[in-house]
């Protein structure tokens, strides 16, 4: 579940309807200007992993890495060789475009990196930045959502969203396979099916794939509102 500062402390994957009934772990993007925090627990072994691949450069050495999550201030990667805290490095997020930073921590097979300069995550998610991706990846959310199941409406907290589904946290006891309608402020209501549960966290697969433009407009408006509130 997301913390109040916008960082992901627990990462819950989405169900992708084009793959299988198994939950899928994909790269998580956050609009927070802060670097990702260390995960509180490791649950990715239970999920099919389809993390985005990046090109890692340390000095003259160049190798591949898996990007677990990324925010405006940093990223969490899974490298294929050991990286000590304090190491300067660069990661190529798309062809010819890299971002530099410093490894802040290393734990198990994960490394946390703080960027030298804050990046624009929405620009990274634009069509040009995602040209090699068949779908828009998961985006971290931190807002209220409502779920309607028949005549019952449940208040929930949106954890992350993609074109194919959403992860929410709610105290409601939802049944796997239940048909629900998800509503978020600024986004058209979406019908879907509950696909998995992890404690109070549920993965819901949408009945239709959201167009990239529709989700990008929602995220941009959400970011503008939050900036306006912060400035006020």
C-alpha positions in Angstrom: 0.0 0.0 0.0 1.2 3.5 -0.8 2.4 5.7 2.0 1.4 9.3 2.5 4.6 10.6 0.8 3.7 8.9 -2.5 6.4 6.2 -2.2 5.6 2.5 -2.6 6.5 0.5 0.5 4.6 -2.6 -0.6 4.2 -3.4 -4.3 1.2 -5.3 -5.4 1.1 -6.4 -9.0 -1.9 -6.1 -11.4 -3.7 -8.9 -13.2 -3.1 -8.6 -16.9 -6.0 -10.2 -18.9 -3.9 -10.9 -22.0 -1.5 -13.2 -20.2 -3.1 -15.7 -17.7 -5.0 -16.0 -14.5 -1.7 -15.6 -12.6 -1.0 -12.1 -11.2 1.8 -10.3 -13.1 4.5 -8.2 -11.6 5.4 -5.3 -13.9 7.5 -2.2 -13.5 5.7 0.3 -11.2 5.9 4.1 -12.0 5.3 6.7 -9.4 4.6 10.5 -9.9 6.3 11.2 -6.5 9.5 13.4 -6.7 11.0 11.2 -4.0 13.1 8.0 -4.7 11.4 4.6 -4.0 11.7 3.2 -0.5 12.9 -0.2 0.4 10.1 -2.8 0.2 8.8 -3.9 3.5 8.3 -7.5 2.3 9.2 -9.5 -0.7 6.2 -11.1 -2.5 7.3 -11.2 -6.1 8.2 -14.8 -6.0 4.5 -15.7 -6.2 4.0 -13.7 -9.4 4.9 -13.9 -13.0 7.6 -11.2 -13.5 7.6 -9.0 -16.6 9.7 -6.2 -15.3 11.0 -3.6 -17.8 14.6 -4.0 -18.9 17.1 -1.1 -18.6 20.8 -0.7 -19.6 23.0 -0.1 -16.6 26.3 1.7 -17.0 28.9 1.7 -14.2 32.1 3.4 -15.4 33.1 1.6 -18.6 31.0 -1.5 -17.7 27.6 -1.9 -19.3 25.0 -4.6 -18.5 21.3 -5.1 -18.3 19.1 -4.7 -15.2 15.4 -5.1 -14.4 13.6 -1.9 -13.3 11.2 -2.8 -10.5 9.9 0.7 -9.8 10.7 4.3 -10.8 9.7 7.7 -9.5 10.8 11.3 -10.3 13.6 11.1 -7.7 15.0 7.6 -8.3 14.4 3.9 -9.0 14.7 0.5 -7.6 16.5 -2.0 -9.8 17.3 -5.7 -9.8 20.9 -5.9 -11.2 22.7 -9.0 -12.3 25.9 -8.2 -10.4 26.6 -6.7 -6.9 26.5 -2.9 -6.5 27.8 -1.3 -3.4 26.1 1.8 -1.8 27.7 5.0 -3.0 28.4 3.7 -6.5 27.8 6.2 -9.2 25.9 4.8 -12.2 23.6 5.6 -15.1 20.5 3.7 -16.4 19.3 4.0 -19.9 15.5 4.1 -19.8 14.9 4.4 -23.5 17.3 4.3 -26.5 19.8 7.1 -26.3 18.3 8.6 -23.1 19.9 7.8 -19.7 19.6 9.2 -16.2 22.5 9.3 -13.7 22.5 8.8 -10.0 24.0 7.1 -6.9 23.2 3.7 -5.4 21.8 4.5 -1.9 21.2 0.9 -0.6 21.5 -2.7 -1.6 19.4 -5.4 -0.1 19.1 -9.0 -1.3 18.8 -8.7 -5.1 17.5 -5.1 -5.1 19.3 -1.7 -5.3 17.8 1.7 -4.6 19.1 4.6 -6.7 18.7 8.4 -6.2 18.8 10.5 -9.3 21.1 13.5 -9.6 18.2 15.5 -11.0 14.4 14.9 -10.8 12.9 13.5 -14.0 9.5 14.0 -15.5 7.7 10.7 -15.2 4.8 11.7 -17.3 7.1 12.7 -20.1 8.7 9.3 -19.8 5.3 7.6 -20.1 4.5 9.6 -23.3 4.0 7.7 -26.6 7.6 8.4 -27.6 9.0 7.2 -24.3 7.0 4.0 -24.4 7.3 3.2 -28.1 8.7 -0.3 -27.4 6.0 -1.2 -24.8 2.8 -2.9 -26.0 0.9 -1.4 -23.0 1.3 1.4 -20.6 2.8 0.1 -17.3 1.5 0.3 -13.8 1.2 3.8 -12.3 1.3 4.3 -8.5 -1.8 6.0 -7.1 -2.6 7.5 -3.7 -6.3 8.4 -3.8 -9.8 7.4 -2.8 -11.8 5.1 -5.0 -15.2 3.5 -4.8 -16.2 0.0 -5.8 -19.8 -0.9 -6.5 -20.8 -4.6 -6.2 -24.4 -5.0 -7.0 -26.2 -2.6 -4.6 -23.2 -2.3 -2.2 -20.7 0.6 -2.5 -17.3 0.1 -0.9 -14.9 2.9 -0.1 -11.3 1.9 -1.0 -7.8 3.2 -1.6 -6.3 3.0 -5.1 -2.8 1.6 -5.0 -1.9 1.4 -8.6 -3.5 1.3 -12.1 -2.7 0.2 -15.6 -4.7 0.0 -18.9 -5.8 -3.5 -17.9 -6.6 -3.2 -14.2 -6.3 -1.6 -10.8 -5.1 -2.6 -7.4 -7.2 -1.3 -4.5 -7.0 -1.7 -0.7 -10.4 -2.1 1.1 -11.8 -3.6 4.3 -14.7 -5.0 2.2 -14.7 -8.8 1.8 -14.8 -9.1 -1.9 -15.3 -12.5 -3.6 -12.8 -13.6 -6.2 -14.7 -13.5 -9.5 -17.1 -10.8 -8.3 -18.2 -8.2 -10.9 -17.6 -4.6 -9.7 -17.6 -1.1 -11.0 -14.6 1.1 -10.1 -14.9 4.9 -9.8 -12.0 7.3 -9.4 -12.3 11.1 -9.4 -11.6 12.4 -12.9 -11.8 9.0 -14.6 -14.8 7.3 -16.2 -16.3 4.4 -14.2 -14.9 1.1 -15.3 -16.4 -2.4 -15.0 -14.2 -5.2 -14.0 -13.8 -8.5 -12.2 -11.9 -9.3 -8.9 -9.0 -11.5 -9.9 -6.9 -11.9 -6.8 -6.6 -11.0 -3.1 -3.7 -10.4 -0.8 -5.0 -9.4 2.7 -7.0 -6.2 2.1 -5.5 -5.6 -1.3 -7.4 -6.8 -4.4 -6.5 -7.0 -8.1 -9.3 -6.0 -10.5 -9.1 -6.7 -14.2 -11.0 -4.2 -16.3 -13.5 -5.5 -18.9 -12.1 -3.1 -21.4 -8.6 -1.8 -21.9 -8.2 1.9 -21.1 -6.8 4.0 -24.0 -3.3 5.4 -23.2 -4.6 9.0 -23.8 -7.4 8.6 -21.4 -5.2 7.4 -18.5 -2.5 10.0 -19.4 -5.1 12.9 -19.2 -6.3 11.5 -15.8 -2.7 11.4 -14.4 -1.9 14.9 -15.7 -5.0 16.4 -14.2 -4.3 14.6 -10.9 -0.7 15.9 -10.9 -1.9 19.5 -11.6 -4.5 19.4 -8.8 -1.9 18.1 -6.3 0.6 20.8 -7.4 -2.1 23.4 -7.0 -3.0 22.2 -3.5 0.7 22.2 -2.6 1.2 25.7 -3.9 -1.9 27.0 -2.0 
